[in-house]
C-alpha cells in the first residue's frame, strides 16, 4: 500500500464516491441524438467536466447554454434513483473528521446533494460545485477553491479523482492525486491508484493531519 499524509482530502463525486454512469450516459446519449451530435464524442469529452463546457464545445453557436444546462440538470434530478456507492466510499468519507475533506464536483449543488443522499451521505462543510467556479475542470480552480475554503495549502491535499479532466485539475492545483478506477491515460502517469475504496485506510494523527493508506 501507499501511505499519504495530508491536511485534507478533496474528492470528486461521480465515478469517485458515487456511480451514476448509466444514468449520465443515457441522458447525454439522448441529448446527442436530439441535437445531431456524435454521442461517443460527447460522452468522451463530458466525463468530469461541467455540463456547460460540453455544451460550449459541441454546440458553440447555441444562443443560451445556461438554459440547456438547466434542462439537463432537470432531467438528471428527475431521473434519479440509479446512483450507487463506489464500493467503500461511504466508510471512507465517514472516517474523515469534519473540516478534513471537501467535495469538488462538476455537478450543481442540488444534484450533488441528491446523489450523495442516494448513498446515505450528507454534503460536507465545504462543497465546491459548478455554481462556485468561473472555469471548471481541467482548470485547477475548483481544487484551489476547495483548499482555500478549508484553509489549507493545496499542496498539502490529496485529491481523489477518476476522470482525466479532474486528474489534470488536481495535478495543476499542486495536490497529490490518487486515481480511482481504471483510467490509465497520460494524465494518470506515475500516480497512485485504487480500483475502489474498500482497501483504503484512514488514520487521524495527533496534529490533525490525515494519513491515507491506499
Secondary structure, DSSP 8 states (H G I E B T S, - for coil): --EEEESEEEE-SBTTTEE-HHHHHHHHHHHHHHTT--HHHHHHHHTTS-HHHHHHHH-TT-S-HHHHHHHHHHHHHHT-S--EE-TTHHHHHHTS-TTSEEEE-SS-HHHHHHHHHHTT----SEEE-GGG-SS-TTSTHHHHHHHHHHTS-GGGEEEEE-SHHHHHHHHHTT-EEEEESS--SGGGTT-EEESSSTT-EEEE-TTS-EEEE-
